[in-house]
Amino acid sequence: MSIDQDTHWVFGYGSLIFRVDFPYLESRVAHINGWERRFWQGSHDHRGRPDAPGRVVTLVAVANAVCQGVAYRVSVDVFEHLDYREKNGYQRTTVPIEFVEGGRSDGIVYVADPDNHAYLGPASAEQIAAHILDSEGPSGRNSDYLLRLADSLRSMAVEDPHIFELEALVKRGIDAAEY
């Protein structure tokens, strides 16, 4: 289901869902198979600093997993912006994207694999939540990233236990800090 050679589908599973700062021709709710969203990537440039990175999502290959998000059909010139935005350890990967209303197309997803310089890797939910609560960068508080992602997923009727567990822990931490 390729549109034409001057446009491509890009799959968003993190901030590309709630911070769409690029032009697109079309968007569709979609999913990709074999991947799970995890807060295992460091952010030195958006939600943290070079000396204290925040945590943002990447994808982890998991058999039989499904990651829901949003696919955007973009013109090729948009990749200059997206490549810059996703520069901190992310690489383009081609994946089959399945649209909720039916159909599929190959597309691009940005994945930060464990070999990149900013990869933080797995930790307990409590450790990740504490890290998120303690991080801030040029794009704002790391907790805002998590909370906006959770709200966006919920508005799409997406269940993501990893995200929602972290959201609950972070909200508890925010509430505790306000007393």
ROMI-904081 format. One record per residue: z, x, y of N, C-alpha, C in turn. Coordinates in pm, 1 decimal. Each point is the difference from the previous one (the first is absolute). Layout:
+----------+----------+----------+----------+----------+----------+----------+----------+----------+
|       nz |       nx |       ny |      caz |      cax |      cay |       cz |       cx |       cy |
+----------+----------+----------+----------+----------+----------+----------+----------+----------+
|        Z |        X |        Y |        Z |        X |        Y |        Z |        X |        Y |
...
+----------+----------+----------+----------+----------+----------+----------+----------+----------+
END
This chain:
+----------+----------+----------+----------+----------+----------+----------+----------+----------+
|       nz |       nx |       ny |      caz |      cax |      cay |       cz |       cx |       cy |
+----------+----------+----------+----------+----------+----------+----------+----------+----------+
|      0.0 |     82.7 |   -118.4 |      0.0 |    -82.7 |    118.4 |      0.0 |     86.8 |    124.4 |
|    -81.1 |     98.3 |      3.4 |     -9.5 |     85.8 |    116.7 |    -69.9 |    -75.1 |    113.3 |
|     52.9 |     14.1 |    120.1 |    -57.7 |    -69.1 |    116.4 |   -125.0 |     73.6 |     46.6 |
|     15.5 |    122.5 |     38.2 |   -111.6 |     88.2 |     32.1 |     55.6 |    141.8 |      9.9 |
|    -87.7 |     96.4 |     16.0 |     45.3 |    138.8 |     -2.8 |     69.5 |     43.2 |    127.9 |
|     -6.9 |    -81.1 |    104.7 |     66.9 |     34.6 |    125.0 |    140.9 |    -57.3 |     10.6 |
|     41.3 |    -76.3 |   -100.1 |    135.8 |    -54.3 |     -1.5 |     64.4 |     27.1 |   -134.8 |
|    133.1 |      4.8 |      2.8 |     78.2 |     23.4 |   -120.6 |    126.7 |    -84.4 |      7.2 |
|     55.3 |    -29.7 |   -114.8 |    129.1 |    -66.2 |     -6.7 |    109.8 |    105.3 |     -1.0 |
|    107.3 |    -25.3 |     73.9 |    120.1 |     83.7 |      0.7 |    115.9 |    -89.5 |    -40.2 |
|     79.3 |     45.5 |    -95.9 |    113.8 |    -77.7 |    -47.6 |    126.9 |     47.7 |     68.3 |
|     70.2 |    -92.3 |     65.0 |    126.9 |     30.5 |     64.8 |    115.9 |    -54.9 |    -80.3 |
|    100.5 |     83.1 |    -21.9 |    116.9 |    -41.1 |    -78.7 |    130.6 |     28.0 |     72.8 |
|     -6.1 |     68.7 |    113.1 |    118.2 |     33.8 |     80.1 |    -22.6 |    -40.4 |    143.6 |
|      4.8 |     96.9 |     89.4 |    -14.2 |    -31.0 |    142.3 |   -137.9 |    -54.8 |     34.9 |
|   -100.1 |     23.8 |    -83.8 |   -131.3 |    -58.7 |     28.2 |      3.1 |   -152.8 |    -13.5 |
|    105.3 |    -54.1 |    -58.7 |     14.4 |   -145.7 |     -5.7 |     49.2 |    -53.7 |    133.9 |
|     99.7 |     65.5 |     60.0 |     63.8 |    -56.3 |    119.4 |    -35.3 |     71.7 |    130.3 |
|    -62.5 |    114.2 |     -7.3 |    -39.1 |     72.5 |    121.5 |   -149.6 |     30.9 |     -8.2 |
|    -77.4 |    -99.0 |     30.9 |   -145.4 |      9.9 |    -10.7 |    -53.1 |     43.3 |    137.2 |
|     -8.1 |    130.7 |     17.9 |    -42.1 |     56.1 |    128.9 |   -143.1 |     53.5 |     -5.8 |
|    -82.4 |    -65.2 |    -80.7 |   -138.1 |     42.4 |    -17.3 |    -86.4 |   -125.5 |     -9.0 |
|   -125.1 |     12.1 |     41.8 |    -88.6 |   -116.4 |     -9.8 |    -44.7 |    -21.7 |   -144.8 |
|    -11.3 |   -125.9 |    -37.8 |    -50.6 |    -31.5 |   -133.3 |    -90.7 |   -121.0 |      9.3 |
|    -87.7 |    -11.6 |    -96.3 |    -99.4 |   -106.7 |     -1.4 |     49.5 |   -122.0 |    -75.9 |
|     93.2 |     23.7 |    -92.1 |     49.2 |   -106.7 |    -85.6 |    127.9 |     48.5 |    -65.5 |
|     93.4 |    -91.2 |    -27.4 |    118.7 |     35.6 |    -77.3 |     22.1 |   -106.4 |   -107.0 |
|     51.8 |     45.5 |   -113.2 |     27.6 |    -89.1 |   -112.2 |    127.5 |     45.4 |    -69.6 |
|     80.3 |    -95.9 |    -41.6 |    113.9 |     31.9 |    -84.7 |    -57.2 |     45.2 |   -134.6 |
|     56.8 |    107.8 |    -51.9 |    -58.4 |     61.6 |   -119.3 |    108.4 |     73.1 |    -78.2 |
|    -39.5 |     54.6 |   -113.1 |     90.7 |     85.9 |    -76.0 |    -79.6 |    108.5 |    -71.9 |
|     73.4 |    102.5 |    -39.1 |    -56.8 |    105.9 |    -83.1 |     88.7 |     11.5 |   -123.9 |
|    -60.6 |     33.6 |   -110.4 |     71.0 |     10.1 |   -127.4 |     35.5 |    144.4 |    -32.1 |
|    114.2 |     16.5 |    -68.0 |     40.7 |    132.9 |    -45.6 |     78.9 |     79.7 |    101.9 |
|     47.1 |    -65.8 |    107.2 |     72.7 |     70.5 |    106.1 |    123.0 |    -79.8 |     42.5 |
|    107.1 |     72.2 |     35.9 |    119.1 |    -59.3 |     60.7 |     28.7 |     68.3 |    132.7 |
|     49.0 |    -79.1 |     95.0 |     37.3 |     48.0 |    133.7 |    141.0 |     58.9 |     -9.7 |
|     18.9 |    121.7 |     53.8 |    131.1 |     65.1 |     -2.4 |     24.2 |     75.6 |    130.8 |
|    125.0 |      0.8 |     45.5 |     40.6 |     74.2 |    119.9 |     28.3 |    145.3 |    -37.6 |
|   -101.0 |     70.3 |    -44.1 |     17.2 |    136.3 |    -48.4 |    -72.7 |    103.9 |     85.8 |
|    -63.7 |    -41.4 |    108.4 |    -74.0 |     93.0 |     84.8 |     76.9 |     27.6 |    128.3 |
|      2.9 |    125.5 |     41.1 |     62.6 |     36.9 |    126.3 |    -91.1 |    -30.2 |    117.2 |
|     59.9 |    -32.9 |    112.1 |    -74.4 |    -23.2 |    123.7 |     56.1 |     91.0 |    107.9 |
|    -71.8 |    108.5 |     24.3 |     39.2 |     96.2 |    103.6 |    -57.2 |    -37.9 |    136.2 |
|    -99.0 |    -90.5 |     -1.2 |    -76.6 |    -25.4 |    121.7 |     11.8 |   -141.8 |     55.2 |
|     51.7 |    -94.5 |    -77.8 |     11.1 |   -137.6 |     48.0 |    143.9 |    -51.5 |     -3.6 |
|     62.8 |      0.8 |   -116.4 |    133.4 |    -59.6 |    -16.4 |    108.5 |    103.9 |    -21.4 |
|    -33.5 |    123.2 |     34.4 |     94.8 |    109.7 |     -6.9 |    -50.4 |    112.8 |     87.8 |
|     61.1 |    115.7 |    -15.2 |    -38.5 |    117.0 |     78.0 |    -27.8 |    116.3 |    -95.3 |
|    -64.0 |    104.3 |     48.7 |    -27.6 |    114.2 |    -89.3 |    125.5 |     55.1 |    -68.5 |
|    112.3 |      0.5 |     71.2 |    123.2 |     53.1 |    -58.0 |     81.8 |   -105.8 |    -74.8 |
|    -39.9 |   -127.0 |     11.8 |     74.2 |   -109.2 |    -65.0 |    -96.1 |   -115.0 |    -30.2 |
|    -79.6 |     14.6 |   -106.1 |    -99.4 |   -104.2 |    -29.4 |     64.7 |   -132.9 |    -39.4 |
|    -65.3 |   -108.2 |     38.9 |     38.7 |   -131.4 |    -49.4 |    -65.8 |    -23.2 |   -134.9 |
|     12.1 |   -121.7 |    -49.9 |    -62.6 |    -37.1 |   -127.9 |    -94.8 |   -115.7 |     22.4 |
|   -120.5 |     12.7 |    -55.7 |    -99.9 |   -105.8 |      4.1 |    -56.1 |    -18.3 |   -141.0 |
|    -80.9 |   -104.3 |    -16.5 |    -48.6 |    -28.4 |   -135.3 |   -123.7 |     79.4 |    -36.1 |
|     -9.7 |     26.3 |   -127.1 |   -120.4 |     50.1 |    -64.4 |    -16.5 |    -82.1 |   -127.9 |
|   -101.3 |     32.4 |    -74.4 |    -23.6 |    -67.5 |   -127.2 |     28.1 |     94.5 |   -115.0 |
|     55.4 |    -56.1 |   -106.2 |     28.5 |     74.0 |   -121.7 |    -74.5 |    -69.8 |   -113.1 |
|    -73.8 |     77.7 |    -78.1 |    -74.4 |    -57.5 |   -112.0 |     96.8 |    -46.6 |   -108.0 |
|    -10.5 |   -128.7 |    -36.7 |     84.0 |    -59.8 |   -103.0 |    -87.7 |    -96.9 |    -80.0 |
|     -7.8 |     22.4 |   -129.1 |    -82.6 |    -86.6 |    -84.2 |     44.1 |   -145.5 |     14.3 |
|    -95.6 |    -88.6 |      5.8 |     21.0 |   -145.0 |      7.4 |     64.6 |    -48.5 |    129.4 |
|     19.6 |     86.2 |     97.6 |     56.9 |    -42.1 |    128.5 |   -108.1 |    -63.7 |     86.4 |
|     43.3 |    -80.1 |     94.6 |    -90.4 |    -61.2 |     97.4 |     62.4 |     19.7 |    137.1 |
|    -77.1 |     52.4 |     94.7 |     46.0 |     17.4 |    137.6 |    -80.8 |    -93.1 |     87.9 |
|     68.0 |    -91.7 |     65.6 |    -66.3 |    -95.6 |     87.7 |      2.8 |     50.4 |    143.4 |
|   -105.0 |    -32.9 |     73.6 |    -10.1 |     42.1 |    138.3 |   -114.8 |    -70.4 |     68.9 |
|    -60.9 |     70.1 |     94.4 |   -111.0 |    -55.4 |     77.0 |   -115.6 |     98.5 |     -2.5 |
|   -120.2 |    -52.4 |    -25.3 |   -121.3 |     82.5 |      4.5 |    -73.1 |    -30.7 |    129.7 |
|    -47.6 |    104.5 |     64.9 |    -74.3 |    -11.6 |    124.7 |   -139.7 |     57.9 |    -20.3 |
|   -100.9 |    -73.4 |     40.8 |   -135.2 |     55.6 |     -0.1 |    -20.3 |     64.8 |    136.3 |
|    -27.3 |    130.3 |     -1.8 |    -11.2 |     77.7 |    123.4 |   -132.3 |     74.9 |      3.6 |
|    -43.2 |     31.0 |    119.8 |   -117.0 |     85.6 |     14.0 |     43.7 |    144.6 |    -23.0 |
|    -93.0 |     83.9 |    -37.9 |     34.7 |    137.3 |    -38.5 |     64.3 |     78.5 |    114.0 |
|    -29.4 |    -33.3 |    124.5 |     59.2 |     76.3 |    110.7 |    150.8 |    -22.2 |     12.9 |
|     54.1 |   -103.3 |    -62.7 |    144.2 |    -26.3 |      3.7 |     76.9 |    105.3 |    -79.1 |
|    -65.0 |     67.0 |    -94.6 |     69.6 |     98.9 |    -81.7 |     48.2 |    119.6 |     81.3 |
|    -64.1 |     30.6 |    110.8 |     49.9 |    108.5 |     85.0 |    142.7 |    -32.3 |     46.3 |
|     21.6 |   -123.0 |     44.8 |    133.2 |    -42.9 |     42.8 |     97.1 |     -6.8 |   -118.8 |
|    -43.3 |    -62.6 |   -109.4 |     88.5 |    -16.2 |   -115.3 |     37.8 |    134.9 |    -61.9 |
|    -95.5 |     91.7 |     -9.2 |     30.7 |    132.8 |    -54.4 |    104.1 |     72.0 |     85.7 |
|     -9.5 |    -16.3 |    132.1 |     98.7 |     61.7 |     88.8 |    135.8 |    -68.1 |    -17.6 |
|     -0.9 |   -131.7 |     -2.2 |    124.4 |    -75.9 |    -14.8 |     70.9 |     33.5 |   -131.2 |
|    -75.3 |     17.4 |   -106.7 |     55.9 |     23.6 |   -133.6 |     -2.1 |    148.5 |    -37.5 |
|      5.7 |     86.8 |     98.7 |    -18.1 |    144.3 |    -21.7 |    117.5 |     69.8 |    -68.6 |
|    117.5 |    -57.9 |      3.3 |    118.8 |     69.6 |    -47.7 |     15.7 |     -9.3 |   -152.3 |
|    -98.0 |     54.4 |    -72.6 |      9.2 |      7.7 |   -145.2 |    -82.3 |   -101.9 |    -76.4 |
|    -64.6 |    -92.2 |     69.9 |    -78.9 |   -102.5 |    -68.1 |   -143.8 |     45.8 |    -19.7 |
|    -56.2 |    -40.9 |   -113.0 |   -140.0 |     27.9 |    -30.6 |    -68.8 |   -130.2 |    -36.2 |
|   -126.6 |     -8.5 |     32.3 |    -78.0 |   -117.2 |    -38.2 |    -21.6 |     -0.1 |   -151.9 |
|     17.4 |   -116.8 |    -59.9 |    -26.1 |    -20.2 |   -142.0 |    -82.2 |   -126.8 |    -14.1 |
|    -99.9 |      2.7 |    -84.3 |    -81.5 |   -119.3 |    -23.5 |     61.5 |    -81.1 |   -113.0 |
|     16.2 |   -128.9 |     25.0 |     60.3 |    -91.3 |    -98.3 |    -76.6 |   -130.8 |     -2.5 |
|      4.8 |    -72.4 |   -111.4 |    -52.5 |   -136.7 |     -0.9 |    101.7 |    -92.4 |     67.5 |
|    -47.0 |    -78.1 |     94.2 |     84.1 |    -96.2 |     72.3 |    -38.1 |   -139.2 |    -47.5 |
|    100.7 |    -80.6 |    -32.8 |    -23.6 |   -138.0 |    -40.9 |     51.8 |    -93.0 |    109.0 |
|    -86.6 |    -91.5 |     44.9 |     35.4 |    -91.5 |    106.8 |     66.9 |   -124.1 |    -57.5 |
|    101.7 |    -49.9 |     69.1 |     75.2 |   -115.4 |    -49.3 |    -90.7 |   -120.7 |    -20.5 |
|    -94.0 |    -21.4 |     90.6 |    -87.0 |   -118.1 |    -12.5 |   -113.4 |     21.5 |   -100.0 |
|     -2.5 |    115.1 |    -63.3 |   -101.2 |     29.6 |   -100.8 |    -92.5 |    111.2 |     44.7 |
|    -55.9 |     67.3 |    -94.8 |    -90.8 |    110.8 |     27.2 |     73.5 |    131.9 |      4.0 |
|    -78.2 |    104.2 |      0.2 |     55.7 |    134.9 |      4.7 |   -100.1 |     94.4 |     61.9 |
|     48.3 |    115.4 |     43.1 |    -84.5 |    104.1 |     56.9 |     72.3 |    132.8 |    -10.4 |
|    -73.2 |    107.2 |    -12.4 |     62.1 |    131.1 |     11.5 |     38.6 |     20.4 |    145.7 |
|    108.2 |     70.6 |     21.0 |     45.9 |     26.1 |    135.5 |     81.7 |    126.9 |      6.2 |
|     50.5 |     27.3 |    117.2 |     77.9 |    120.6 |     27.5 |    146.0 |    -39.1 |     17.9 |
|     89.2 |     80.0 |    -56.4 |    142.8 |    -12.8 |     24.9 |     51.5 |    140.6 |     30.7 |
|     95.3 |      8.8 |     90.3 |     61.0 |    129.0 |     32.2 |    124.6 |     16.9 |    -86.3 |
|      1.2 |    108.3 |    -79.1 |    110.2 |     28.3 |    -91.7 |     53.7 |    139.4 |     29.9 |
|    132.2 |     10.3 |      3.1 |     65.7 |    129.3 |     16.3 |     56.6 |     39.3 |   -136.0 |
|    -66.1 |     92.4 |    -66.3 |     43.8 |     35.8 |   -134.4 |    113.4 |    102.9 |      5.0 |
|     65.2 |     23.9 |   -112.8 |    116.9 |     88.7 |     -2.6 |    -27.6 |    144.8 |     40.6 |
|   -124.6 |     41.8 |      3.3 |    -31.5 |    138.4 |     36.4 |    -10.9 |     22.9 |    150.1 |
|     11.4 |   -104.6 |     82.1 |    -17.4 |     20.9 |    144.0 |    127.5 |     54.1 |     64.3 |
|    -14.0 |     64.2 |    113.5 |    110.3 |     68.7 |     68.1 |    112.6 |    -92.6 |     47.1 |
|    -26.9 |   -128.1 |     16.6 |     99.8 |    -92.0 |     54.9 |     62.8 |    -90.6 |   -106.3 |
|    -34.8 |     20.7 |   -124.2 |     50.2 |    -87.0 |   -106.9 |    150.3 |     19.6 |    -17.9 |
|     74.9 |   -110.0 |      2.4 |    144.8 |      5.8 |    -18.6 |     41.7 |    -40.7 |   -140.6 |
|    -79.6 |    -83.4 |    -63.0 |     26.0 |    -38.3 |   -137.7 |    104.8 |   -107.4 |    -16.2 |
|     28.5 |    -30.1 |   -127.0 |     94.2 |   -108.0 |    -29.4 |    143.4 |     37.6 |     35.6 |
|     77.3 |   -104.4 |     23.9 |    144.0 |     11.3 |     23.5 |     56.6 |   -138.0 |    -29.8 |
|    130.4 |    -10.5 |     -2.0 |     60.2 |   -131.7 |    -22.8 |    -29.5 |    -89.2 |    120.7 |
|      7.1 |   -129.7 |    -22.1 |    -21.5 |    -94.6 |    110.1 |    100.7 |     25.3 |    112.1 |
|    122.2 |     30.9 |    -34.6 |    102.6 |     26.8 |    100.7 |    -33.4 |    124.3 |     82.2 |
|    -49.2 |    104.3 |    -66.5 |    -37.3 |    122.9 |     71.7 |   -120.3 |    -24.1 |     91.6 |
|    -99.4 |    -73.0 |    -49.6 |   -117.8 |    -28.8 |     81.6 |     39.1 |    -85.1 |    120.4 |
|     83.2 |   -101.5 |    -21.4 |     42.9 |    -87.6 |    110.8 |     77.5 |     79.5 |    104.9 |
|     89.7 |     88.1 |    -44.1 |     76.2 |     82.1 |     95.0 |    -93.4 |     90.4 |     80.1 |
|    -98.2 |     57.0 |    -67.1 |    -98.6 |     85.5 |     65.7 |    -76.6 |    -80.1 |    105.5 |
|    -45.8 |   -120.0 |    -37.4 |    -74.9 |    -85.9 |     92.8 |     86.5 |    -36.4 |    120.3 |
|    125.9 |    -33.6 |    -23.5 |     90.2 |    -36.5 |    109.9 |     21.1 |    114.5 |     98.0 |
|     -9.8 |    122.6 |    -49.3 |     30.1 |    118.2 |     80.8 |   -123.4 |     60.3 |     68.2 |
|   -117.4 |    -59.8 |    -20.1 |   -123.9 |     63.5 |     47.5 |    -65.6 |    -77.2 |    113.3 |
|    -57.6 |     78.2 |     90.6 |    -75.7 |    -55.5 |    112.4 |   -102.8 |    103.5 |     43.8 |
|   -114.9 |    -48.4 |     47.0 |   -105.3 |     90.2 |     45.2 |    -78.4 |    -60.8 |    114.2 |
|   -112.7 |     59.9 |     34.7 |    -80.8 |    -47.9 |    112.5 |    -45.5 |   -145.5 |    -12.3 |
|    -14.9 |    -50.2 |   -122.2 |    -42.4 |   -139.3 |    -18.6 |    118.3 |    -96.2 |    -11.1 |
|    122.1 |     51.5 |     13.0 |    117.1 |    -86.5 |     -1.4 |     92.7 |     28.2 |   -116.0 |
|     97.2 |    -89.6 |    -14.5 |     99.9 |     14.8 |   -106.3 |    -64.7 |    -22.4 |   -136.4 |
|     41.6 |     78.7 |    -94.2 |    -49.5 |    -12.4 |   -136.8 |     36.6 |   -136.7 |    -57.7 |
|    116.3 |    -51.5 |     38.1 |     41.8 |   -131.6 |    -49.0 |    -95.5 |   -109.7 |     46.9 |
|    -55.6 |     14.0 |    119.1 |    -96.9 |    -99.5 |     48.3 |   -123.2 |     -5.0 |    -89.4 |
|    -45.7 |    116.0 |    -44.8 |   -114.0 |      7.2 |    -91.5 |     29.6 |    -80.4 |   -126.3 |
|    115.2 |     27.1 |    -61.4 |     38.1 |    -70.4 |   -122.4 |     11.6 |   -150.4 |     24.5 |
|     69.5 |    -40.0 |    105.4 |     23.3 |   -142.0 |     25.2 |   -130.1 |    -73.9 |     31.6 |
|    -89.1 |     62.9 |     74.4 |   -129.7 |    -63.6 |     28.4 |    -84.7 |    -11.4 |   -126.1 |
|      4.2 |    101.7 |    -84.8 |    -73.2 |     -6.5 |   -126.4 |     55.6 |   -112.3 |    -87.3 |
|    130.2 |     -8.3 |    -12.5 |     61.8 |   -105.9 |    -81.3 |    -36.4 |   -138.0 |     54.6 |
|      7.9 |    -17.9 |    130.5 |    -37.8 |   -128.9 |     60.9 |   -146.0 |    -33.3 |    -27.3 |
|    -86.0 |     98.2 |     12.1 |   -143.3 |    -21.9 |    -23.0 |    -26.7 |    -39.0 |   -144.7 |
|     64.0 |     68.7 |    -93.3 |    -18.6 |    -33.0 |   -141.1 |     51.4 |   -140.2 |    -30.0 |
|    114.2 |    -31.6 |     55.7 |     56.9 |   -133.4 |    -21.6 |    -92.6 |   -107.5 |     55.8 |
|    -59.9 |     23.7 |    116.9 |    -90.9 |    -98.8 |     59.7 |   -126.5 |    -17.4 |    -83.3 |
|    -32.7 |     99.8 |    -81.3 |   -115.2 |     -7.8 |    -90.2 |     40.6 |    -51.8 |   -138.1 |
|    127.5 |    -36.0 |    -16.5 |     54.7 |    -46.4 |   -128.1 |     -8.4 |    108.2 |   -108.0 |
|     18.6 |    124.7 |     40.5 |     -2.9 |    113.8 |    -91.9 |    142.8 |     34.0 |    -39.6 |
|     23.5 |     14.8 |   -128.0 |    128.7 |     45.5 |    -51.8 |     -8.6 |    151.1 |    -23.8 |
|     88.4 |     74.3 |     61.5 |      5.3 |    144.2 |    -20.8 |    147.0 |     40.8 |     -9.0 |
|     54.0 |      6.6 |   -121.6 |    143.7 |     28.1 |    -16.4 |     45.9 |    129.1 |     68.3 |
|    -80.9 |    104.7 |     -3.0 |     36.7 |    127.5 |     63.2 |     19.4 |    -19.9 |    150.2 |
|    -94.2 |    -63.6 |     64.2 |      6.9 |    -20.4 |    145.1 |    116.2 |    -92.4 |     35.5 |
|     16.0 |   -108.5 |    -72.9 |    103.3 |    -97.3 |     34.0 |    140.9 |     52.6 |    -28.9 |
|     15.1 |     84.7 |   -100.9 |    130.9 |     62.8 |    -23.1 |     34.5 |     93.2 |    115.3 |
|    -97.7 |     81.0 |     42.6 |     24.1 |     89.6 |    113.9 |     28.8 |    -79.0 |    126.9 |
|    -73.4 |   -108.7 |     20.8 |     22.5 |    -84.4 |    117.7 |    144.7 |    -50.4 |      2.8 |
|     49.7 |    -49.6 |   -112.3 |    137.1 |    -52.3 |     -6.3 |    101.3 |    110.5 |     32.1 |
|    -19.6 |    117.8 |    -56.2 |     91.4 |    112.0 |     25.2 |     -4.0 |     44.1 |    145.4 |
|   -119.0 |      7.0 |     58.0 |    -14.3 |     41.9 |    139.5 |     61.6 |   -104.7 |     93.6 |
|    -24.7 |   -127.9 |    -27.5 |     61.0 |   -104.3 |     83.9 |    152.3 |      5.8 |     -8.0 |
|     53.3 |     26.1 |   -117.9 |    144.3 |     15.8 |    -14.7 |     50.2 |    119.3 |     83.7 |
|    -75.9 |    108.9 |     -2.1 |     36.7 |    117.2 |     78.5 |     -6.3 |    -25.6 |    149.9 |
|   -100.4 |    -73.9 |     43.0 |    -13.8 |    -34.7 |    141.7 |    117.0 |    -88.7 |     41.9 |
|     30.9 |   -100.3 |    -82.3 |    112.3 |    -89.4 |     31.0 |    131.1 |     76.5 |      7.7 |
|     22.3 |     93.6 |    -91.9 |    122.7 |     77.9 |     -2.2 |     11.3 |     88.1 |    124.8 |
|   -113.1 |     53.1 |     47.9 |      0.1 |     87.2 |    116.6 |     27.0 |    -76.8 |    129.0 |
|    -25.1 |   -130.0 |     -1.7 |     19.5 |    -80.4 |    121.3 |    145.6 |    -39.4 |     20.5 |
|     84.9 |     26.0 |    -97.4 |    142.7 |    -35.7 |     15.2 |     80.0 |    112.2 |     59.1 |
+----------+----------+----------+----------+----------+----------+----------+----------+----------+
END
